[in-house]
Amino acid sequence: KKSLPEDLAALAMIESSFTPEARSPVGALGMWQFMAAPGHISGLPLARWADQRMNVTMSTEAAADHLADLHRRFGSWDLAMASYNMGYGGVLQAVRRDNTNDYWALSKLEGSLPWETTLYVPKILAAAVVSHNLAAFGFQDIAQDAALEGEEVMVAPGTALSDVARACNATNDELKALNPELRAQRTPPAQEDWPVKVPASKANGCKESLARARKEQPTD
C-alpha cells in the first residue's frame, strides 16, 4: 500500500522472527521492536491496558512510514535499514565523517558502524533471498502458518477477551493471537468502545451477539 519494497518484511524476521510479543533486553517491543518513546512518536501509544507496539497492523504501518522517511533522507535502502538499527543520527554522522553514503563502504571501515549494524543489513538481505528460494536452501517442505485474518468489531470498555470469544463462537487463543496489544486480555476500561479483531469469518455474527448482549445489560 505504501509502495515500499516487499522484501523489507524480512527486517521484521531479523528483529523478532515475526513475533508480535517479542521483547528485547533493553525494552524494545513488538514485531518491529519499537522502543517506547520512538513508538509513541510513530503513533504507537503505550498505556497500562494496551501497548500498540504489539498491534501487528499499526506497528507495521509505523515501521513502513519510518523506513520510508529514512529512505527519503539517505536515498538508499541499505542505509535506511542500517538507520533502523542504529538510529538516524549515528548513520548521518558516519556518512559525514567518512564522506560516503555507500553502506558497504562504511561497513568495511573500522570504527565507522557498530559491529551489530554491519551484520544487520546482510542478515535482512539474506532472509529475503532465502524467502524467494526456499527449495535451494532446503526449506521447500516447511509448512507455513495460516494467515491471521481478523476483522474489527467495537467492544464495550472493560470487556474480557474471553467474553468476546464466547460471543463470537471463537476460542480464547484466537482472540489473544489477533489482539496481542491488549495487555490484560480485556478492552481498556475507558468511556469509549474499543476495536477488537475477531476471526473474519465470524465478525457478522459477533457484532450481532455483542449488540444483543449490550441491550440485555441492566442500566443504572
Buried (B, 14 or more C-beta within 10 A) or exposed (E): EEEBEEBBBBBBBBBBEBBBBBBEEEEBBBBBBBBBEBBBEBEBBBEEBBBBBBBBEBBBBBBBBBBBBBBEBBEBBBBBBBBBBBBBEBBBEBBEEBEBBEBEEBBEEEEBBBEEBBBBBBBBBBBBEBBEEEEEEEEEEEEEEEEEEBBBBEBBBBBBBBBBBBBBEBEBEBBBBBBBBBBEBBBBEEEEBBEBBBBEEBBEBBBEBBEEBEEEEEEE
